[in-house]
Amino acid sequence: MPGRKSIRTIFSMLMLFSLFVCTWLTVSVQRSYAARIKNQVFGVLNFTGAMINTTLAPYMELSGIWKDILCKNNGNIKDFENISTLMRSHYPLVQSIQLAPKGFVTYIFPEHGNEKGKIDLFADPNRKLEAEYARDTRKTTLTGPVKLYQGGYGLIFRNPIYIPDPEGKEYFWGFSIVIVKTPDVFGQFNFSWFTENGMDFQVWRTTPDTGKRETIYSSKTSQMTKAVSNTFEIANNHWTISVEPTSGAWISYPLLVSQIILSLIISVLIPVVVCRLYTGKYPYSRTFASSAADIVGLNSADVFSDEGQ
């Protein structure tokens, strides 16, 4: 008969061994779950980024229409209201179309309700830096959402216009500007998928003029620490979509609870069964017990010695 000391030793070591194996399996399953969910989320991020780009790209092209017209007309503005009416009729989310000769917003369509938008971009502290960046780089910039002086919020596309003078040297004429309504435009994107699946999201960018992070649209204001992110380029800007679980961890809590309960059951059941076998009540128990003892590193002879009970 095995000694009680040996049975207690085997029971303890088998329990520890079972706990170790079950813990390793739990961690492995949770890592596999996290990797699978992250891959799924990253696929949705790619799709959402492409959708944003596809949706907003036409507004960037729209800002280029007046640029082309002015270049052909040597900077002379003709039929502003009629042309802008036609342009805006195809894009219902356009808040206004503007022209800013030398940086001063002079022409706005529709003008009614947008009169406060007639500002000097290079003198306005809230617009100056990005206006200078667009002028100096000759690149169309996308700013916002920003609070508009005429009310509400909008995304601002500024397209710098350079026109050759009679000597062929290009000079800065001003800007062609398109303002898109927000948050209306964001309603077309797939952000509801994240919130419906227990996740927070942030759309943000690093401003090209200051290098600071600026939140564009989000369901969470605080900084994310375990986010999956995707960065894409739009209108010479880099936008990033970051997503993380509302709980803050990429794990399945129902799955984790069931794994812990199962691990505890297995960790107790295996030592109990093995110790029952040590008593010799089951066929081939000595053979099985010897194998179990070898697994946990005990000497079979010691286990079955006739120590004092």
C-alpha positions in Angstrom: 0.0 0.0 0.0 1.3 3.5 -0.8 2.1 5.7 2.2 -0.1 8.6 3.1 2.8 10.9 2.8 3.4 9.7 -0.7 -0.2 10.2 -1.6 -0.3 13.7 -0.3 2.9 14.5 -2.2 1.5 13.1 -5.4 -1.9 14.9 -4.9 -0.1 18.2 -4.3 2.3 17.9 -7.2 -0.4 16.7 -9.6 -2.6 19.6 -8.6 0.2 22.1 -9.2 1.0 20.4 -12.5 -2.7 20.5 -13.6 -3.0 24.1 -12.6 0.1 25.0 -14.6 -1.2 23.2 -17.7 -4.7 24.7 -17.4 -3.2 28.2 -16.9 -1.0 27.8 -20.0 -4.0 26.6 -22.0 -6.2 29.5 -20.7 -3.5 32.0 -21.7 -3.1 30.4 -25.1 -6.8 30.4 -25.8 -7.2 34.0 -24.7 -4.2 35.1 -26.9 -5.7 33.3 -29.8 -9.1 35.0 -29.2 -7.4 38.4 -29.0 -5.5 37.8 -32.2 -8.6 36.7 -34.0 -10.6 39.7 -32.8 -7.8 42.2 -33.6 -7.5 40.8 -37.1 -11.3 41.2 -37.6 -11.2 44.8 -36.2 -8.2 45.7 -38.4 -10.2 44.5 -41.4 -13.1 46.8 -40.4 -10.6 49.6 -39.9 -9.2 49.2 -43.4 -12.7 49.2 -44.8 -13.8 52.3 -42.8 -10.6 54.2 -43.8 -11.2 53.4 -47.4 -14.9 54.5 -47.0 -13.8 57.8 -45.5 -11.3 58.4 -48.2 -13.8 57.6 -50.9 -16.5 59.8 -49.4 -14.3 62.9 -48.8 -12.1 62.7 -51.9 -14.9 64.3 -54.1 -14.9 67.4 -51.9 -11.2 67.8 -52.3 -11.8 67.6 -56.1 -14.6 70.0 -55.8 -12.2 72.6 -54.3 -10.1 72.2 -57.4 -12.9 73.2 -59.8 -12.7 76.9 -59.0 -8.9 76.6 -59.0 -9.0 75.4 -62.6 -11.5 78.1 -63.6 -9.4 80.9 -62.1 -6.2 79.6 -63.7 -7.9 79.7 -67.1 -9.3 83.1 -66.5 -6.1 84.6 -65.2 -7.6 85.0 -61.7 -10.8 86.8 -62.8 -13.9 85.6 -61.0 -17.0 85.2 -63.2 -20.4 83.7 -62.5 -19.4 82.7 -59.0 -23.0 82.2 -57.8 -24.2 80.2 -60.8 -21.2 77.9 -61.0 -21.2 77.4 -57.2 -25.0 76.6 -57.3 -24.3 73.9 -59.9 -21.4 72.5 -57.9 -23.3 72.4 -54.6 -26.4 70.8 -56.1 -24.5 67.5 -56.5 -23.1 67.6 -53.0 -25.8 68.2 -50.4 -23.3 67.9 -47.5 -21.5 71.0 -48.6 -22.1 73.9 -46.1 -20.5 76.5 -48.4 -18.1 77.2 -51.2 -15.7 80.1 -50.7 -13.0 82.0 -52.6 -10.4 83.9 -50.6 -8.2 86.2 -52.8 -4.9 86.8 -51.0 -6.3 84.9 -48.0 -9.3 87.1 -47.4 -12.7 85.2 -47.7 -14.6 87.5 -50.0 -17.0 85.2 -51.9 -19.3 82.7 -50.2 -22.1 80.6 -51.5 -24.7 80.5 -50.1 -23.9 83.9 -48.6 -27.1 84.1 -46.4 -26.3 82.8 -43.0 -22.5 82.6 -43.7 -21.7 86.3 -43.6 -19.5 85.8 -40.5 -17.3 83.5 -42.5 -15.8 86.5 -44.3 -12.5 86.7 -42.5 -8.8 87.2 -43.2 -7.3 83.7 -42.9 -3.8 85.0 -42.3 -4.9 87.3 -39.5 -7.2 84.9 -37.7 -5.4 83.1 -34.9 -7.6 80.0 -35.4 -7.0 79.7 -39.1 -3.6 81.3 -39.7 -1.2 78.3 -39.2 -3.0 75.9 -41.5 -3.7 78.6 -44.1 0.1 79.4 -44.2 0.9 75.7 -44.4 -1.4 75.3 -47.4 0.0 78.4 -49.1 3.7 77.5 -48.5 3.4 73.8 -49.4 1.0 74.4 -52.3 -1.0 71.4 -51.1 -4.7 71.1 -50.5 -5.3 70.8 -46.7 -8.1 69.3 -44.7 -8.8 70.9 -41.3 -11.4 70.1 -38.7 -14.0 69.5 -37.6 -13.7 73.2 -36.5 -16.2 75.5 -35.0 -17.4 77.8 -37.7 -17.9 81.5 -37.1 -21.3 81.2 -38.9 -22.3 78.5 -36.5 -22.0 74.7 -36.4 -18.9 72.6 -37.2 -17.3 71.7 -40.5 -14.4 70.1 -42.3 -12.5 72.7 -44.3 -10.8 71.9 -47.6 -8.4 74.7 -48.6 -6.9 74.5 -52.1 -4.1 77.1 -52.7 -4.2 78.8 -56.1 -1.1 79.9 -57.9 -1.5 81.8 -61.2 1.3 82.8 -63.7 1.8 86.5 -64.2 2.5 88.0 -67.6 6.2 87.2 -67.2 5.3 83.5 -66.5 6.2 83.7 -62.8 3.6 82.1 -60.5 2.1 84.2 -57.7 -0.2 83.3 -54.8 -3.8 84.2 -55.8 -5.6 82.9 -52.8 -7.7 79.9 -51.8 -10.6 77.9 -53.2 -12.4 76.6 -50.1 -15.1 73.9 -49.5 -16.7 73.4 -46.1 -18.4 70.1 -45.4 -21.1 69.7 -42.7 -20.2 67.7 -39.6 -21.2 65.5 -37.9 -23.5 64.8 -40.8 -20.7 63.4 -43.0 -19.6 61.0 -40.3 -23.0 59.4 -40.2 -22.2 57.7 -43.6 -19.3 55.7 -42.1 -19.3 52.4 -40.2 -18.5 53.6 -36.7 -21.7 52.1 -35.2 -20.2 48.7 -35.8 -17.6 49.4 -33.1 -20.0 50.6 -30.4 -22.4 47.8 -31.1 -19.6 45.3 -30.5 -18.5 46.8 -27.2 -15.6 49.0 -28.5 -14.6 52.7 -28.3 -13.1 54.5 -31.3 -11.2 57.6 -32.0 -10.5 59.3 -35.4 -7.5 61.6 -35.0 -4.7 63.3 -36.8 -1.4 65.0 -36.1 -1.7 68.6 -37.3 0.9 69.3 -40.0 1.6 72.9 -38.7 2.0 72.2 -35.0 2.6 68.4 -34.8 -0.1 68.1 -32.1 -2.6 65.4 -31.9 -6.2 66.5 -32.8 -9.3 64.4 -32.3 -11.6 64.5 -35.3 -14.5 62.2 -34.2 -14.7 59.8 -31.3 -16.8 57.9 -28.8 -14.1 58.3 -26.1 -12.3 61.4 -25.0 -9.5 59.8 -22.8 -6.3 58.4 -24.2 -6.4 54.8 -25.5 -3.6 52.5 -24.2 -4.4 49.1 -25.9 -5.8 50.3 -29.2 -5.6 48.7 -32.7 -5.0 51.5 -35.2 -5.0 52.1 -38.9 -3.6 55.2 -40.6 -4.6 56.4 -44.0 -3.9 59.5 -46.1 -6.6 62.0 -47.2 -6.1 65.5 -48.6 -2.4 65.5 -47.8 -3.3 64.6 -44.2 -2.7 61.4 -42.3 -5.8 60.3 -40.3 -5.7 57.5 -37.8 -8.6 55.4 -36.5 -7.9 53.7 -33.2 -10.2 51.2 -31.5 -10.1 49.4 -28.2 -12.6 47.4 -26.1 -14.7 49.4 -23.7 -13.5 47.1 -21.0 -9.9 48.0 -21.8 -8.7 44.4 -22.5 -8.8 42.2 -25.6 -10.3 39.2 -23.7 -13.6 37.4 -23.6 -14.7 37.5 -19.9 -17.4 34.8 -20.3 -14.8 32.5 -21.9 -12.3 33.4 -19.2 -14.7 32.6 -16.4 -15.6 29.2 -17.9 -12.0 28.4 -18.4 -11.1 29.2 -14.8 -14.0 27.1 -13.4 -13.0 24.2 -15.7 -9.4 24.5 -14.7 -10.2 24.3 -11.0 -12.4 21.3 -11.6 -9.7 19.5 -13.6 -6.9 20.5 -11.2 -8.8 18.8 -8.3 -10.3 15.9 -10.3 -7.0 14.6 -11.7 -5.2 14.3 -8.4 -8.3 12.6 -6.8 -8.5 10.0 -9.5 -4.8 9.3 -9.4 -4.8 8.9 -5.6 -7.8 6.5 -5.9 -5.8 4.5 -8.3 -2.9 4.5 -5.8 -5.1 2.6 -3.4 -5.3 -0.3 -5.8 -9.1 -0.3 -6.1 -9.1 -0.2 -9.9 -7.6 -2.7 -12.5 -4.1 -1.8 -13.6 -3.9 0.9 -11.0 -0.3 0.1 -10.0 0.8 0.5 -13.6 -1.1 3.8 -14.0 0.1 5.1 -10.7 3.7 4.3 -11.5 3.3 6.3 -14.8 1.7 9.2 -12.9 4.5 9.2 -10.4 7.1 9.3 -13.1 5.3 12.3 -14.8 5.6 14.4 -11.6 9.2 13.1 -11.0 8.7 10.7 -8.1 10.3 7.3 -7.7 7.7 4.5 -8.2 9.4 2.3 -5.6 9.2 5.1 -3.0 5.5 5.6 -3.8 4.6 2.0 -3.2 6.9 1.4 -0.3 5.5 0.1 3.0 6.3 3.2 5.0 4.7 3.5 8.4 1.1 4.6 8.0 
